[in-house]
Amino acid sequence: MFSGKKRARAPRAWLLLCVIAFSGMAHAADKSQQVYWAGFAFTGQANARTDVAPHSTAVIERRGAEALNQQLGGALRRQPPAHLQLISDQLAKLDGTTSATVLAAALDRELVSVEPIGDQYKVLVEVALQALFFDFRERQVIASYPLTLQRIDLREDRPDEDEINAIVADLLYGSAASSLPAVLAQTLSGAQLPNASVRRLQVGAVTLSDAARAKLPNPSLEAPLRATLAHELSKTLSSNTGIGLLPPATGEAIGGAMAARFADGKVYQLKIPEPDYVIKLQLDAMKSGVISETAAMKTMLFGAFFQVSVVEPFSGKVFFDQPLRKGATKVVPVTQWQVDQWSASYETVLAGLDAFAGAAAKRADSRAWLDEQKPGGRPLQQQTQALQELIKSCR
């Protein structure tokens, strides 16, 4: 164990959960942990939905939350969680006679980007959600398994609102492996909820250096990017280590006291407990350059430079604090006169976060990446080992 005296976890923040509807689903086979399935939800203020997720809101209002819950329920029946018994024919009771753990598929935000490249349009649609577990009796979050749905298309014409909505509808309601029903089922397939003695992780502050901020296509992207990187770091840590984290502290959903509205009209507030360990991220720089060129093509190198620290807030003990880097190449044919450098840089940053999460999880390919780090050496090896031991304490 990495901390000294045990302490009670005091609530630090609140999370709004606007649950849309409940769906019918038969009891799964006997599992060690009972969880009440609450269906699809929105996080954030109810009156802000059309600002943070306009296309998702429009699609769900048109197609219906119940239809979405049927899709999600069907996927969970076809691929049930290995360690959870999902129940949806009743709501958790508060008298202690049932488990009080509730699960919602909660949508946090969406991103739609249409970028002209030559005489075509690159369309990026991204929807960020979390499989959110909370204690219905204590009104407190237990764990979060983040997930991201993404679709990238190259089109001859700029898409209109109806075409964007169609992409979002397919991401939420579709049957593809990249759509929400399949992604949710896969994410929950090995999910296990922590007991009271397990230590809790949370992604905390995400910051950008002046050099990284200067690379943004638009200064207004800084706040959304910080929230996105917090979500993506939480997601890759969860998927690599298999543990559920607390929802990240960077983002619109965590910022204060908010109402939680369920389908029956009742209003609750969900508390975010204090984390035992906080992961902080600073994006230091994004660089690019041409490393080779021929008459037919050129090869570009993109680099992401970032600092990750892992601390115990109660004692101030630092387990990991290292500068890290990740490189990726991109081959560009001579016929392509314009390169989407921002997208390539962003994808390189995400690859760097995944490499860090792989090292934390002692993934097989992490050794080669760690050997590329500068200054690296013995301090990095020792801190990586300490981080891996910390992760074990959170299982």
C-alpha positions as CSV (number, residue, x, y, z in Angstrom):
1,M,0.0,0.0,0.0
2,F,1.4,3.4,-0.9
3,S,-0.2,5.7,1.7
4,G,0.1,5.8,5.4
5,K,-3.0,6.2,7.5
6,K,-6.3,5.4,6.1
7,R,-8.7,8.3,5.7
8,A,-12.3,8.8,4.8
9,R,-12.9,10.0,1.3
10,A,-14.6,13.4,1.4
11,P,-16.7,14.4,-1.5
12,R,-14.8,17.0,-3.6
13,A,-17.1,17.8,-6.5
14,W,-20.5,17.0,-8.0
15,L,-21.5,15.5,-11.3
16,L,-24.8,16.1,-13.1
17,L,-26.4,13.0,-14.5
18,C,-29.5,13.5,-16.7
19,V,-30.7,10.0,-17.2
20,I,-32.9,9.7,-20.3
21,A,-34.8,6.4,-19.7
22,F,-34.6,2.9,-18.4
23,S,-34.7,-0.2,-20.6
24,G,-35.9,-3.8,-20.0
25,M,-33.2,-6.5,-19.7
26,A,-33.4,-9.9,-18.2
27,H,-31.2,-10.9,-15.4
28,A,-27.8,-12.1,-16.4
29,A,-26.1,-15.2,-15.2
30,D,-25.1,-15.2,-11.5
31,K,-22.2,-12.8,-11.1
32,S,-20.3,-11.5,-8.0
33,Q,-21.4,-7.9,-8.3
34,Q,-25.0,-6.8,-8.9
35,V,-25.5,-3.6,-10.9
36,Y,-28.8,-1.9,-11.8
37,W,-28.8,-0.8,-15.4
38,A,-30.2,2.7,-15.8
39,G,-29.7,3.1,-19.6
40,F,-28.5,6.1,-21.5
41,A,-27.7,9.5,-19.8
42,F,-26.4,12.9,-20.4
43,T,-23.8,14.6,-18.1
44,G,-23.9,18.3,-17.7
45,Q,-26.7,20.8,-17.2
46,A,-29.9,19.8,-18.9
47,N,-30.2,23.3,-20.6
48,A,-26.7,23.0,-21.9
49,R,-27.2,19.8,-23.9
50,T,-27.7,21.6,-27.2
51,D,-24.5,23.5,-26.7
52,V,-22.1,20.6,-25.8
53,A,-23.8,17.9,-27.9
54,P,-26.2,19.5,-30.4
55,H,-26.2,16.6,-32.9
56,S,-26.5,13.9,-30.4
57,T,-29.4,15.7,-28.7
58,A,-31.2,16.2,-32.0
59,V,-30.7,12.5,-33.0
60,I,-31.9,11.1,-29.6
61,E,-34.9,13.5,-29.6
62,R,-35.9,12.2,-33.1
63,R,-35.2,8.5,-32.7
64,G,-35.9,8.1,-29.0
65,A,-34.0,7.2,-25.9
66,E,-35.9,4.0,-25.5
67,A,-34.8,2.7,-28.9
68,L,-31.2,3.5,-28.0
69,N,-31.6,1.6,-24.7
70,Q,-33.0,-1.4,-26.6
71,Q,-29.9,-1.3,-28.7
72,L,-27.6,-1.1,-25.7
73,G,-29.5,-3.7,-23.8
74,G,-29.3,-6.1,-26.7
75,A,-25.6,-5.7,-27.0
76,L,-25.1,-6.3,-23.3
77,R,-27.2,-9.5,-23.5
78,R,-25.1,-10.7,-26.4
79,Q,-21.8,-9.9,-24.7
80,P,-22.6,-9.7,-20.9
81,P,-20.0,-8.5,-18.5
82,A,-17.9,-11.3,-17.0
83,H,-18.0,-10.0,-13.4
84,L,-21.3,-8.1,-13.2
85,Q,-24.9,-9.1,-12.9
86,L,-26.9,-6.4,-14.7
87,I,-30.5,-5.9,-13.5
88,S,-33.0,-3.5,-15.1
89,D,-36.5,-4.6,-14.1
90,Q,-36.4,-2.6,-10.9
91,L,-34.6,0.4,-9.4
92,A,-32.1,0.0,-6.6
93,K,-33.7,0.2,-3.2
94,L,-32.4,2.5,-0.5
95,D,-33.4,0.3,2.5
96,G,-30.3,-1.9,2.3
97,T,-32.1,-4.9,0.9
98,T,-30.5,-4.7,-2.5
99,S,-27.2,-3.6,-4.1
100,A,-27.3,0.2,-4.6
101,T,-24.8,0.2,-7.5
102,V,-26.2,1.8,-10.7
103,L,-24.7,1.9,-14.2
104,A,-25.5,4.5,-16.9
105,A,-24.0,5.0,-20.4
106,A,-23.4,8.8,-20.0
107,L,-22.6,11.1,-22.9
108,D,-20.2,13.9,-22.0
109,R,-19.6,15.9,-25.2
110,E,-19.3,15.7,-29.0
111,L,-16.9,17.2,-31.5
112,V,-17.7,17.9,-35.2
113,S,-15.0,19.2,-37.5
114,V,-15.3,19.9,-41.2
115,E,-11.9,20.8,-42.8
116,P,-11.3,21.7,-46.4
117,I,-8.3,19.8,-47.8
118,G,-7.7,20.7,-51.4
119,D,-11.0,20.2,-53.3
120,Q,-12.3,17.7,-50.6
121,Y,-13.6,17.9,-47.1
122,K,-12.3,16.0,-44.1
123,V,-15.1,15.3,-41.7
124,L,-14.4,14.3,-38.1
125,V,-17.2,13.3,-35.8
126,E,-16.4,12.3,-32.2
127,V,-18.7,11.4,-29.3
128,A,-17.2,11.0,-25.8
129,L,-19.1,9.0,-23.2
130,Q,-18.4,7.0,-20.0
131,A,-19.8,3.8,-18.5
132,L,-20.6,5.5,-15.1
133,F,-21.0,3.4,-12.0
134,F,-22.4,5.2,-8.9
135,D,-23.9,4.3,-5.5
136,F,-27.6,5.2,-5.6
137,R,-27.9,5.1,-1.8
138,E,-24.9,7.4,-1.1
139,R,-25.3,9.5,-4.3
140,Q,-21.6,8.9,-5.0
141,V,-19.6,7.9,-8.1
142,I,-17.8,4.6,-7.8
143,A,-15.9,4.3,-11.1
144,S,-15.9,5.4,-14.7
145,Y,-14.9,3.6,-17.8
146,P,-14.5,6.3,-20.6
147,L,-15.2,5.5,-24.2
148,T,-14.8,7.5,-27.4
149,L,-16.8,7.0,-30.7
150,Q,-15.1,8.4,-33.8
151,R,-15.8,8.6,-37.5
152,I,-13.5,10.2,-40.1
153,D,-14.7,10.6,-43.7
154,L,-13.3,12.3,-46.8
155,R,-16.1,13.8,-48.9
156,E,-16.3,15.7,-52.2
157,D,-18.9,18.1,-50.8
158,R,-19.3,19.8,-47.5
159,P,-21.8,17.8,-45.4
160,D,-25.0,19.5,-44.2
161,E,-26.7,19.1,-40.8
162,D,-28.7,16.1,-41.9
163,E,-25.6,14.3,-43.0
164,I,-23.7,15.0,-39.8
165,N,-26.8,13.8,-37.8
166,A,-26.8,10.6,-39.8
167,I,-23.1,10.0,-38.8
168,V,-23.9,10.6,-35.2
169,A,-27.0,8.4,-35.4
170,D,-24.9,5.6,-36.7
171,L,-22.3,6.0,-34.0
172,L,-25.0,5.9,-31.3
173,Y,-27.5,3.5,-32.7
174,G,-25.5,1.5,-35.3
175,S,-24.5,-2.2,-35.3
176,A,-20.9,-1.7,-36.3
177,A,-18.0,-2.6,-34.0
178,S,-17.2,1.1,-33.7
179,S,-20.8,2.1,-32.6
180,L,-21.9,2.6,-29.0
181,P,-23.7,-0.7,-28.4
182,A,-20.7,-2.8,-29.3
183,V,-18.1,-0.5,-27.8
184,L,-20.1,-0.3,-24.5
185,A,-20.4,-4.1,-24.3
186,Q,-16.7,-4.6,-25.1
187,T,-15.7,-1.9,-22.5
188,L,-17.7,-3.6,-19.8
189,S,-16.7,-7.2,-20.7
190,G,-14.0,-7.3,-18.1
191,A,-15.1,-4.5,-15.8
192,Q,-14.8,-5.0,-12.1
193,L,-15.9,-2.6,-9.4
194,P,-13.5,-1.6,-6.6
195,N,-14.3,-2.5,-3.0
196,A,-14.0,0.0,-0.2
197,S,-10.3,-0.7,0.4
198,V,-9.1,-0.2,-3.2
199,R,-7.2,3.0,-4.0
200,R,-8.8,5.3,-6.6
201,L,-7.1,7.1,-9.5
202,Q,-8.2,10.3,-11.2
203,V,-6.8,12.4,-14.0
204,G,-6.5,15.8,-12.6
205,A,-5.1,19.0,-14.1
206,V,-4.3,19.1,-17.8
207,T,-2.3,22.1,-18.9
208,L,-0.7,23.4,-22.1
209,S,2.6,25.2,-22.4
210,D,2.8,28.4,-24.4
211,A,4.5,26.5,-27.2
212,A,1.7,23.9,-27.3
213,R,-0.9,26.6,-27.1
214,A,0.7,28.4,-30.1
215,K,0.1,25.2,-32.2
216,L,-3.7,25.3,-31.8
217,P,-5.6,26.1,-35.0
218,N,-7.8,28.4,-32.9
219,P,-7.2,29.7,-29.3
220,S,-10.8,28.8,-28.4
221,L,-9.9,25.1,-28.7
222,E,-7.8,25.2,-25.6
223,A,-10.5,24.4,-23.0
224,P,-12.1,21.7,-25.2
225,L,-8.7,20.2,-25.8
226,R,-7.9,20.1,-22.1
227,A,-11.1,18.3,-21.4
228,T,-10.6,15.9,-24.4
229,L,-7.0,15.0,-23.3
230,A,-8.3,14.3,-19.7
231,H,-11.0,12.0,-21.1
232,E,-8.6,10.3,-23.5
233,L,-5.9,9.7,-20.8
234,S,-8.6,8.3,-18.5
235,K,-9.8,6.1,-21.3
236,T,-6.4,4.7,-22.3
237,L,-5.4,4.1,-18.7
238,S,-8.7,2.3,-18.1
239,S,-8.4,0.1,-21.2
240,N,-4.8,-0.7,-20.6
241,T,-4.9,-1.5,-16.9
242,G,-8.5,-2.8,-16.7
243,I,-9.4,-0.5,-13.8
244,G,-12.2,2.0,-13.5
245,L,-11.1,5.6,-12.7
246,L,-12.9,8.4,-11.1
247,P,-14.2,10.8,-13.8
248,P,-11.5,13.3,-14.8
249,A,-11.3,16.6,-12.8
250,T,-11.0,18.6,-16.1
251,G,-14.3,19.1,-17.9
252,E,-17.7,20.7,-17.7
253,A,-19.3,17.8,-15.8
254,I,-17.2,18.1,-12.6
255,G,-17.3,21.8,-12.0
256,G,-19.8,22.3,-9.2
257,A,-23.2,21.3,-7.7
258,M,-25.6,20.1,-10.4
259,A,-29.0,18.4,-10.5
260,A,-29.4,14.7,-11.5
261,R,-32.7,14.1,-13.2
262,F,-34.0,10.6,-13.7
263,A,-36.8,9.3,-15.9
264,D,-39.2,9.3,-13.0
265,G,-38.7,13.0,-12.4
266,K,-36.6,12.6,-9.2
267,V,-33.6,14.8,-8.8
268,Y,-30.3,13.7,-7.2
269,Q,-26.8,14.9,-6.9
270,L,-23.8,12.6,-7.4
271,K,-20.6,13.3,-5.5
272,I,-17.1,12.6,-6.8
273,P,-15.0,11.2,-3.9
274,E,-11.5,12.4,-3.3
275,P,-8.9,10.4,-5.3
276,D,-6.1,8.5,-3.6
277,Y,-3.8,9.3,-6.6
278,V,-4.0,12.1,-9.1
279,I,-2.4,12.0,-12.6
280,K,-1.4,15.4,-14.0
281,L,-0.6,16.1,-17.6
282,Q,1.2,19.0,-19.3
283,L,1.4,19.1,-23.1
284,D,4.8,20.8,-23.7
285,A,5.2,20.8,-27.5
286,M,4.1,19.4,-30.8
287,K,6.7,19.4,-33.5
288,S,6.9,18.3,-37.1
289,G,9.4,18.2,-40.0
290,V,10.3,16.4,-43.2
291,I,12.9,13.6,-42.7
292,S,13.1,12.4,-46.3
293,E,11.8,13.4,-49.7
294,T,11.7,11.9,-53.2
295,A,10.1,12.9,-56.4
296,A,7.1,10.8,-55.6
297,M,6.6,11.4,-51.8
298,K,7.9,12.8,-48.6
299,T,8.1,11.4,-45.1
300,M,7.2,13.6,-42.2
301,L,8.0,13.1,-38.5
302,F,5.5,14.3,-35.9
303,G,6.6,14.5,-32.3
304,A,4.6,15.0,-29.1
305,F,6.4,16.1,-25.9
306,F,4.6,16.0,-22.6
307,Q,5.1,15.7,-18.8
308,V,3.2,13.2,-16.6
309,S,3.2,13.3,-12.8
310,V,1.4,10.9,-10.4
311,V,1.0,12.1,-6.8
312,E,-0.8,11.2,-3.7
313,P,-2.6,14.4,-2.7
314,F,-2.9,13.6,1.0
315,S,0.8,13.1,1.6
316,G,2.2,14.9,-1.4
317,K,4.3,11.9,-2.3
318,V,5.4,11.8,-5.9
319,F,5.4,8.4,-7.6
320,F,6.1,9.4,-11.2
321,D,7.2,12.7,-12.7
322,Q,8.9,12.5,-16.0
323,P,9.2,14.3,-19.4
324,L,8.0,11.9,-22.1
325,R,7.9,11.9,-25.9
326,K,6.3,10.1,-28.8
327,G,7.1,10.2,-32.5
328,A,5.1,9.1,-35.5
329,T,5.8,9.2,-39.2
330,K,3.4,10.2,-42.0
331,V,4.1,9.5,-45.7
332,V,2.7,12.2,-48.0
333,P,2.4,11.7,-51.8
334,V,3.6,14.5,-54.0
335,T,0.0,14.9,-55.3
336,Q,-1.2,16.0,-51.8
337,W,-0.3,19.7,-51.6
338,Q,-1.8,20.3,-48.2
339,V,-1.1,18.3,-44.9
340,D,-3.5,18.4,-42.0
341,Q,-0.7,19.0,-39.5
342,W,-3.0,19.6,-36.5
343,S,-4.8,16.3,-36.8
344,A,-1.5,14.4,-37.2
345,S,-0.1,16.2,-34.2
346,Y,-3.2,15.4,-32.1
347,E,-3.1,11.7,-33.1
348,T,0.6,11.6,-32.1
349,V,-0.3,13.1,-28.7
350,L,-3.0,10.4,-28.2
351,A,-0.4,7.7,-29.2
352,G,1.9,9.2,-26.5
353,L,-0.8,8.9,-23.9
354,D,-1.4,5.3,-24.9
355,A,2.3,4.5,-24.7
356,F,2.4,5.9,-21.1
357,A,-0.7,3.9,-20.1
358,G,0.9,0.8,-21.7
359,A,4.0,1.4,-19.5
360,A,1.8,1.8,-16.4
361,A,0.2,-1.5,-17.3
362,K,3.5,-3.2,-18.0
363,R,2.4,-3.8,-21.6
364,A,4.8,-6.0,-23.6
365,D,5.8,-3.2,-26.1
366,S,6.4,-0.5,-23.4
367,R,10.1,-1.4,-22.8
368,A,11.1,-0.2,-26.3
369,W,9.2,3.1,-25.9
370,L,10.7,3.7,-22.5
371,D,14.2,3.1,-23.9
372,E,13.5,6.0,-26.4
373,Q,12.8,8.6,-23.6
374,K,15.3,11.4,-22.7
375,P,16.8,11.8,-20.2
376,G,15.2,8.4,-19.2
377,G,17.7,6.1,-17.6
378,R,17.5,4.8,-14.0
379,P,15.2,7.4,-12.6
380,L,12.6,6.6,-15.3
381,Q,13.0,2.9,-14.7
382,Q,12.5,3.3,-10.9
383,Q,9.5,5.6,-11.2
384,T,7.9,3.3,-13.9
385,Q,8.2,0.4,-11.5
386,A,6.7,2.4,-8.7
387,L,3.8,3.4,-11.0
388,Q,3.2,-0.2,-11.9
389,E,3.0,-1.1,-8.2
390,L,0.6,1.7,-7.6
391,I,-1.7,0.5,-10.4
392,K,-1.8,-2.9,-8.7
393,S,-3.1,-1.3,-5.5
394,C,-6.0,0.2,-7.5
395,R,-7.3,-3.3,-8.7
